[in-house]
């Protein structure tokens, strides 16, 4: 059985985890620490910011115009 749950650390150096019932009788459990949750949040925030950034939107518009005719040639 695998249980995945995201815990907030509140910038502290310790984390206390209550084991689910199925794990309480086990002698060993594997704990994996993965900070990719923060990087995903950071990436999502950057994408949200890009969606309203005038320079990014202008670049996307230019690229769309450049490929508009190419796309219609293959239809």
Secondary structure, DSSP 8 states (H G I E B T S, - for coil): ---------TT-S-------GGGTT-S-------THHHHHHHHHHHHHHHTT-HHHHHHHHHHHHHHHHHHHHT-
